[in-house]
Structures are given as structure tokens and as C-alpha cells.
Amino acid sequence: MGELYKKLLENNKKWVDDQLAIDKDFFKDLAKGQTPQLLWIGCSDSRVPANEIVGAKPGDVFVHRNIANMVVHSDMNMLSVLDYAVNVLKVRHVIVCGHYCCGGVKAAMGNSSIGIIDNWIRHIKDVYRLHQKELDSISNEEQRFNKFVEVNVKEQVFDLAKTSIVQNAWQSNQPLFLHGWVYGLNSGYVTDLDVNISSEKDLDDVYQLKF
């Protein structure tokens, strides 16, 4: 099966032993159910582990990940996760977390064909088109790349706020707070992009001041 595959199974056994050494009821308690207060919509990048970044334990964070942390209104996977998180788990916070050096965002800055992912990257290119004047005015490529990562996160938070799931929650006075973060791979720190939205009024106010 290969050494890597065997190592994964060995690591799992060690992880179980370590958890039980700390708390003998760890897995029994975990199996009783989950009550996370947070939904994390992040990138699929293997360097961005949602739980570890915020120091959370298993059961604390409900997670959806895709290329470049996109909120696409035709993505039934994302919508199903969002609906379950908001209407069943009753999470109070949804964080869209992008990260600098994002491969999906980088690909959207160019014109090379990668494969079937080109169809997904089309959505990210639409974000660039919306902010092309600002982004094209940044001559330094790294700075332009970083800015694109940030505006992409902001646009995904706005798109999240416009979903019927979030709109219905707000209309029924369910407490639900949306946030946009960017994670720094080279530092480990997250940056709050100050798009914190908890109502339709917040959405209008923040949208006017977003950039």
C-alpha cells in the first residue's frame, strides 16, 4: 500500500491514544453530537487548517472548503452546508477566510488553461473584472495579488449575505454574524478585513464603504 498510507493509519492510532490519555471519554462525548458556533468557509489549500488556525477543538467549527473560498449561488454543496449550519446547528458566526498566496486567485490573474478547474476560476475572474480599475492600478504584482485575495474575500461575504438562507435568518431575528478574514501563510496570523455584517442594514452600510 505504500509507506505514506501505512504512516497515516499509524498516526491515527497514535492520535486516538493521545486523546484518550487526556480524556478517556473524548470520543464518547464527541459522538453525542455537535454544537458548533462557527461555520468556516475556506480554501481547500492544505496549508490552511480551519480548526488549528483558531485553536478550536473537534466539534467547535463546521467547515466548508473549496478552491479560493468561493460563495457561488449555484453551488448546492456550499448552500447545503450553509443551510444546515444556519437552520439546524444555529451557528452564530460565519467566517469566509481566504489566504495570501492562494493558487486559485493567482490562476484567475492569468490566462493559462489548467483543466476543468477553469470553469470554477471563471467566478474568481468575475471578481477581478468588478475591481479591475483598482487592481490594474497596482504596479507591484505581489501587492496586486494580495489585494485581489482581499477583495475576493469581501465579495464572497457580500454574496453570502445575499443568499436566501442568510436573509431569512435575519428576517426572523436569528443572530447571525458574517466576517471576512485573510490568513497569512508566512505569519500564521489572520487579518480581519472589517466586513462584519449582522443585518440587512449592515450589508447596505458596509457595501457603501467596502473598498
Disulfide bonds with the S-S distance in Angstrom:
none
